[in-house]
């Protein structure tokens, strides 16, 4: 990594831009969506309605860290779409108090699982590298549901590279 990039990242963490507070900060995204973002697929062994209700109830209580804000949701089942529910939330970071937008799509699966497509994007312009915050927003929230899940990262927030 070049010295300029190291200095830039150090400046970002010094207060210019948000800096993720561990755990779960090991999947930094640098501009996958223009700004930093992360998209993860979660799978739950429960009905779409049960998963949606669990998520909404948890968001209305602020999530595991009390910094999630429920913005709204919609039951799409009457409209005969592939998704059963959608919902949106904001997460406020611990340091600097930046907001990130989280979108969730709850879908039935042919395997008997409910699939949740979860997406987080930084709301501030210029959040090119997020120090792993968008990944943390999603994984931290789902861990706080206290229910078993499986996960696949589908866009942005790549796994850390090994150092040699």
Long-range contacts (C-beta under 8 A, 24 or more apart in sequence): 9-129, 9-131, 12-129, 12-131, 13-131, 15-96, 17-96, 17-98, 17-124, 17-126, 17-127, 17-131, 18-93, 18-95, 18-96, 18-98, 18-122, 18-124, 18-127, 18-130, 18-131, 18-133, 19-95, 19-96, 19-131, 19-133, 20-93, 20-130, 20-131, 20-132, 20-133, 20-136, 21-93, 21-94, 21-95, 21-136, 23-136, 24-132, 24-135, 24-136, 24-139, 24-140, 25-131, 25-132, 25-133, 25-135, 25-136, 26-132, 26-135, 26-159, 26-160, 27-132, 27-135, 27-153, 27-157, 27-158, 27-159, 27-160, 28-129, 28-130, 28-131, 28-132, 28-135, 28-157, 28-160, 29-129, 29-130, 29-132, 29-134, 29-135, 29-156, 29-157, 29-158, 30-128, 30-129, 30-130, 31-128, 31-129, 32-155, 32-156, 32-157, 33-121, 33-155, 33-156, 35-121, 35-122, 35-124, 35-125, 35-126, 35-127, 35-128, 36-121, 36-122, 36-127, 36-128, 36-129, 36-130, 36-133, 36-134, 36-156, 37-119, 37-120, 37-121, 37-122, 37-134, 37-155, 37-156, 37-157, 38-119, 38-120, 38-134, 38-135, 38-137, 38-138, 38-153, 38-155, 38-156, 38-157, 39-117, 39-118, 39-119, 39-120, 39-153, 39-154, 39-155, 39-156, 39-157, 40-117, 40-118, 40-119, 40-135, 40-138, 40-139, 40-151, 40-152, 40-153, 40-154, 40-157, 41-115, 41-116, 41-117, 41-118, 41-151, 41-152, 41-153, 41-154, 42-115, 42-116, 42-118, 42-142, 42-149, 42-150, 42-151, 43-109, 43-111, 43-113, 43-114, 43-115, 43-116, 43-149, 43-150, 43-151, 44-113, 44-114, 44-116, 44-147, 44-148, 44-149, 45-112, 45-113, 45-114, 45-148, 46-114, 46-147, 47-114, 48-84, 48-85, 48-106, 48-107, 48-108, 48-114, 49-84, 49-85, 50-114, 51-106, 51-114, 51-116, 52-84, 52-85, 52-87, 52-106, 54-145, 54-147, 55-87, 55-104, 55-106, 55-116, 55-145, 56-87, 58-141, 58-144, 58-145, 59-87, 59-89, 59-141, 63-89, 63-91, 63-140, 63-141, 63-144, 64-140, 64-141, 64-143, 64-144, 65-94, 65-140, 65-144, 67-91, 67-92, 67-93, 67-94, 68-102, 68-141, 82-107, 83-107, 84-108, 89-141, 90-123, 91-120, 91-137, 91-141, 93-133, 98-122, 98-123, 98-124, 98-127, 99-123, 100-133, 100-134, 100-137, 102-137, 102-138, 102-141, 113-150, 116-142, 117-154, 118-142, 119-155, 132-157
